[in-house]
Amino acid sequence: MKVTHIMLLLLGLLACCTNRKNHELENLKDDIEMKTETAIKNKESVRAFFKALENESVDQLVSLFADDAKHINPYASGLFPEGADGKEEIRNYWTPVFPNFDGMEFPIEELYAMEDPSIVFVKYIGKIKLKNDAGLYENSYYSTFKFNEAGLITEYVEIFNPIVAARGFGLIDKIK
């Protein structure tokens, strides 16, 4: 009799553990699906960012940012703006950029959502045609984008080689 009770108890525990494991697996699956969807959405926003630059559309570009977003240029080197705080400063940062060039391309070489899919890393090339047939400015870039739950950019960090930029714009003697 005691063996039967023990067997029933063990079967009950096994069933309970199996149900718990199935529940945990379902939760894990849901979490992975949500992270994958977020990663895809945020990577598309990064592509839209570069498309807006290539289209020279300030409105399109600014619409991708949250009101309190930050644009950070850690290697501005005293030659270029260090960035912008807030959507309107981001608009003011980019508005004078487009009229200075005769076209821009930003081919993406690598694009990854991080383990936290609200962060996206991108490696790309900037190919910018200078006005008055003054040549082509080209630099390699690495950037990170951080997104809020609404899918808007909260932080954009642009890392570029300031020496290449200074040479490209005839400012090499002004590096600080």
C-alpha positions in Angstrom: 0.0 0.0 0.0 2.8 2.4 0.9 4.5 1.8 -2.4 1.3 2.7 -4.3 1.0 6.0 -2.5 4.7 6.8 -3.1 4.3 5.9 -6.8 1.2 8.2 -7.1 3.0 11.0 -5.3 6.0 10.7 -7.6 3.7 10.6 -10.7 2.0 13.7 -9.4 5.3 15.5 -8.9 6.5 14.4 -12.3 3.3 15.8 -14.0 3.7 19.0 -12.0 7.3 19.4 -13.1 6.5 18.6 -16.7 3.7 21.2 -16.7 6.1 23.8 -15.2 8.8 23.0 -17.7 6.3 23.3 -20.6 5.1 26.7 -19.1 8.7 27.9 -18.8 9.4 26.8 -22.4 6.3 28.7 -23.6 7.4 31.8 -21.8 10.9 31.5 -23.3 9.5 31.1 -26.7 7.2 34.1 -26.3 10.2 36.2 -25.0 12.3 35.1 -28.0 9.5 36.0 -30.5 9.1 39.4 -28.9 12.8 40.2 -28.9 13.0 39.0 -32.6 10.1 41.3 -33.6 11.7 44.2 -31.7 15.1 43.6 -33.3 13.6 43.5 -36.8 11.6 46.7 -36.2 14.6 48.6 -34.8 16.9 47.4 -37.6 14.3 48.7 -40.1 14.3 52.0 -38.3 18.1 52.2 -38.7 17.7 51.5 -42.5 15.0 54.3 -42.6 17.5 56.6 -40.9 20.0 56.2 -43.6 17.3 56.4 -46.3 16.3 59.7 -44.8 19.9 61.0 -45.0 20.2 59.8 -48.6 16.8 61.4 -49.5 18.0 64.6 -47.7 14.8 64.7 -45.8 15.1 66.4 -42.4 11.4 65.8 -41.6 11.7 62.1 -42.4 14.9 61.9 -40.3 13.6 63.8 -37.3 10.4 61.7 -37.2 12.5 58.7 -36.2 13.7 60.3 -33.0 12.0 60.5 -29.5 11.5 64.1 -28.2 14.3 63.7 -25.7 16.7 61.9 -28.0 20.5 62.4 -28.0 22.8 62.5 -31.0 26.4 62.0 -29.8 29.6 62.5 -31.8 32.4 61.4 -29.4 35.2 62.1 -31.9 34.1 65.6 -33.0 37.7 66.8 -32.3 36.7 70.4 -32.0 35.9 70.5 -35.8 32.4 69.2 -35.9 29.4 69.5 -33.6 29.5 67.2 -30.6 25.9 66.3 -31.1 22.5 67.4 -30.2 20.0 67.0 -27.3 16.3 66.7 -28.1 14.4 66.5 -31.3 14.6 70.2 -32.2 18.3 70.3 -31.7 18.6 67.2 -33.9 16.6 69.1 -36.6 18.9 72.1 -36.2 21.9 69.8 -36.4 20.9 68.2 -39.7 19.1 71.1 -41.5 22.2 72.9 -42.7 24.0 69.6 -43.6 22.1 68.7 -46.8 22.6 71.9 -48.8 26.3 71.6 -48.4 26.5 68.4 -50.6 25.5 67.1 -54.0 24.3 63.7 -52.7 25.0 61.2 -50.0 25.1 57.4 -49.8 25.5 55.2 -46.8 26.0 51.6 -47.7 25.6 49.4 -44.7 28.3 46.7 -44.3 27.0 45.2 -41.0 23.8 45.6 -39.0 23.1 43.8 -35.8 20.6 44.0 -33.0 22.3 43.4 -29.7 21.2 40.9 -27.1 19.0 43.7 -25.8 17.1 44.3 -29.1 16.5 48.0 -28.1 20.2 48.5 -29.1 21.4 48.2 -32.7 25.0 48.4 -34.0 25.8 49.3 -37.6 29.0 49.5 -39.6 28.7 51.6 -42.7 30.5 53.8 -45.2 29.7 57.5 -45.8 30.1 58.5 -49.5 29.3 62.2 -49.8 29.7 64.1 -53.0 31.0 67.6 -52.4 29.5 70.6 -54.2 31.2 72.3 -57.2 32.9 69.1 -58.3 35.2 69.3 -55.3 35.4 65.5 -55.0 34.1 62.7 -52.9 34.4 62.6 -49.1 34.4 59.0 -47.9 34.8 57.7 -44.3 34.1 54.6 -42.3 31.6 54.8 -39.5 30.3 52.7 -36.6 27.1 53.7 -34.9 24.9 52.6 -32.1 21.2 53.3 -32.0 19.1 52.9 -28.8 15.3 52.7 -29.1 12.4 53.2 -26.7 9.4 50.9 -26.5 7.6 53.0 -29.1 10.5 52.2 -31.6 11.8 55.8 -31.6 15.5 56.5 -31.4 16.6 57.7 -28.0 20.3 57.8 -28.6 22.4 57.8 -31.8 26.2 57.6 -31.4 28.2 58.3 -34.6 31.8 57.2 -34.5 34.0 58.2 -37.4 37.7 58.9 -38.1 38.2 62.6 -37.5 41.5 62.7 -39.3 39.8 61.4 -42.5 37.0 63.9 -42.0 39.4 66.8 -41.4 41.3 65.9 -44.6 38.1 65.5 -46.6 36.9 69.0 -45.6 40.3 70.7 -45.7 40.4 71.2 -41.9 43.4 69.1 -41.0 45.3 72.1 -39.5 42.3 72.9 -37.2 42.3 69.6 -35.2 42.5 70.2 -31.5 
